């Protein structure tokens, strides 16, 4: 049975089924307010935690393939509709909120370290653990592993597994918070959206985005080619000049240049294809929400969970509190916060789920910025506490 459910074809079929079910629930039931993006995450978390699909740690590299290839392809397709004239209007507020959120994360982890005395029971690894969470909640999972690798945390078995499990569960919960948060806050504290997109609404956009065979064939070709070139160019620069340029930045650059060319900008199907790949990616977020793994680690996981919970609450209070004082658009704040906690891919997915095409590029850019900033902040906190 285990061999069957870990079959890549079975996993892909389950994700596709969760997308279909989520879309049906949004259109036919009272769950419309939740949105397809949120339901995909929740349903995939349910099927993986009940044994109907493998969790992230038992699926081989299947979920990794989705995250490494499908998520960048989604970014490429969605960016083909980006109008660069909107970047300054959407980008500066997002950048401000991102840095405020980063500060909130750093302060949150520092405060949590002293509020949870059990953290000191981890001995020499208490400071690195704090740094790992500060890093990952500034710009995503790449930073988590960068700090962990430096301090040899991968060799600590249950301790590292506990940190990963808690991180995945809390990241999933924060996605739910950032999806629903703007809807709730807008109801009680309405904001006028100061960022005016020059694109169609999400529903109308998808209805009018009929995929034609020629466009579909070209989209697939260009997406795969640009992803290949971006990854290869990033690897070449690293090996030849010992200098890192993230492949996602190269892909984003190619996408933006192509988006300004009428030939690519007028292709039909890029938004539909991009959105579908976004949902595929979000399903992997739910798959990594391994609650039984976290529970099985007992007090170890609960200490880490409490630490992360305090850090996230402080992050949320800082970024949303500041946004309330500045009367910022709640969608901008939520996406900036998600860029901190989950990274560029989840921030981009969140922007798309809101139907905010004008915020997709700023979400990707601040998420990419977080990949660098998070590692520095993680090492800084670990050094301060060590």
Beta strands, then each sheet from edge to edge (+ up, - down):
end
